[in-house]
Amino acid sequence: MTTDNATPFPTSTASPSVKDTPAAATVNQVADRADAAVDEGAAAGHDMLDRVVQGAHQAIDRLAGTAGPAVQRVQDGVHAASDAISQRAQDAREMGDEWAESLRTTVRDNPLTAIATALAVGVLVARLTR
């Protein structure tokens, strides 16, 4: 076996650089196109995001416009119910006061009847609780 110091691939100092080859130019064109496509995709994505955000804002505005009157109707109903309950409570207090005054008047006018009635009720309650 002989040892040769020869290189397996000949090299020359006059060979063209990689940047000057047709393949490198094609790669550069493809890279430029890819960059342009990425930029277009990013712009399209940004536009789509803007449209989605705008649509969401419009939907929220529509919901707010619809919910506002509904909330107002509910508030009006609650106020009306509260007023009605307050009025009925006031009416019940007045009716209780009227009955109490009527009972006082009856007891003042008929004291013996009131005592007899109270005694009868007391006896009845005593018998029922035995």
C-alpha positions as CSV (number, residue, x, y, z in Angstrom):
1,M,0.0,0.0,0.0
2,T,1.3,3.3,-0.9
3,T,0.6,6.5,0.9
4,D,-0.4,9.3,-1.3
5,N,-0.7,12.8,0.0
6,A,-3.0,13.7,-2.7
7,T,-6.4,15.1,-1.7
8,P,-9.4,13.2,-2.8
9,F,-11.2,16.3,-4.1
10,P,-9.3,18.7,-6.1
11,T,-9.5,22.3,-4.9
12,S,-8.7,25.3,-6.9
13,T,-8.4,28.9,-5.9
14,A,-10.3,30.0,-8.9
15,S,-13.5,28.2,-8.1
16,P,-16.7,30.4,-8.0
17,S,-18.1,31.2,-4.5
18,V,-21.3,29.6,-3.3
19,K,-23.1,32.9,-3.5
20,D,-22.5,33.2,-7.2
21,T,-24.0,29.8,-8.2
22,P,-27.4,29.4,-9.8
23,A,-28.5,27.1,-7.0
24,A,-27.8,29.8,-4.4
25,A,-29.7,32.4,-6.4
26,T,-32.7,30.0,-6.5
27,V,-32.4,29.4,-2.7
28,N,-32.3,33.2,-2.2
29,Q,-35.4,33.6,-4.3
30,V,-37.2,30.9,-2.4
31,A,-36.2,32.5,0.9
32,D,-37.4,35.9,-0.3
33,R,-40.7,34.4,-1.4
34,A,-41.0,32.6,2.0
35,D,-40.4,35.9,3.8
36,A,-43.0,37.6,1.7
37,A,-45.5,34.8,2.3
38,V,-44.8,35.0,6.1
39,D,-45.3,38.8,5.9
40,E,-48.5,38.4,4.0
41,G,-49.7,35.7,6.4
42,A,-48.9,37.9,9.4
43,A,-50.8,40.8,7.8
44,A,-53.7,38.6,7.0
45,G,-53.7,37.2,10.5
46,H,-53.6,40.7,11.9
47,D,-56.5,41.7,9.7
48,M,-58.5,38.7,10.7
49,L,-57.8,39.4,14.4
50,D,-58.9,43.0,13.9
51,R,-62.2,41.8,12.2
52,V,-62.8,39.3,15.1
53,V,-62.2,41.9,17.7
54,Q,-64.5,44.4,15.9
55,G,-67.2,41.7,15.6
56,A,-66.8,41.0,19.3
57,H,-67.2,44.7,20.1
58,Q,-70.3,44.9,18.0
59,A,-71.8,41.8,19.6
60,I,-71.1,43.2,23.1
61,D,-72.7,46.5,22.1
62,R,-75.8,44.7,20.8
63,L,-76.0,42.7,24.0
64,A,-75.6,45.8,26.1
65,G,-78.3,47.6,24.1
66,T,-80.6,44.7,24.5
67,A,-79.8,44.0,28.2
68,G,-80.2,47.7,29.2
69,P,-83.9,47.9,28.7
70,A,-84.4,44.4,30.1
71,V,-82.6,45.3,33.3
72,Q,-84.6,48.5,33.5
73,R,-87.8,46.5,33.2
74,V,-86.7,44.2,36.0
75,Q,-85.8,47.1,38.2
76,D,-89.1,48.7,37.5
77,G,-90.9,45.5,38.4
78,V,-88.9,45.1,41.6
79,H,-89.7,48.7,42.6
80,A,-93.4,48.2,41.8
81,A,-93.4,44.9,43.9
82,S,-91.6,46.6,46.7
83,D,-94.1,49.5,46.7
84,A,-97.1,47.0,46.6
85,I,-95.7,45.0,49.5
86,S,-95.1,48.2,51.5
87,Q,-98.6,49.3,50.8
88,R,-100.1,46.0,51.9
89,A,-98.0,46.0,55.1
90,Q,-99.2,49.5,55.9
91,D,-102.8,48.4,55.2
92,A,-102.4,45.4,57.5
93,R,-101.0,47.6,60.3
94,E,-103.9,50.0,59.9
95,M,-106.4,47.1,59.9
96,G,-104.8,45.7,63.1
97,D,-104.9,49.1,64.7
98,E,-108.6,49.4,63.8
99,W,-109.4,45.9,65.2
100,A,-107.6,46.7,68.4
101,E,-109.4,50.0,68.8
102,S,-112.7,48.2,68.1
103,L,-112.0,45.6,70.7
104,R,-111.1,48.4,73.3
105,T,-114.3,50.1,72.5
106,T,-116.3,46.9,72.9
107,V,-114.6,46.1,76.2
108,R,-115.3,49.6,77.5
109,D,-118.9,49.4,76.5
110,N,-119.5,45.9,77.9
111,P,-117.0,45.1,80.7
112,L,-119.0,42.2,82.2
113,T,-119.3,40.5,78.9
114,A,-115.6,40.9,78.3
115,I,-114.8,39.3,81.7
116,A,-117.2,36.4,81.1
117,T,-115.7,35.8,77.6
118,A,-112.1,35.9,79.0
119,L,-113.1,33.4,81.8
120,A,-114.7,31.1,79.3
121,V,-111.7,31.1,77.0
122,G,-109.4,30.5,80.0
123,V,-111.4,27.5,81.1
124,L,-111.4,26.1,77.6
125,V,-107.7,26.5,77.2
126,A,-107.1,24.9,80.6
127,R,-109.2,21.9,79.7
128,L,-107.5,21.5,76.3
129,T,-104.0,21.6,77.8
130,R,-104.6,18.9,80.5
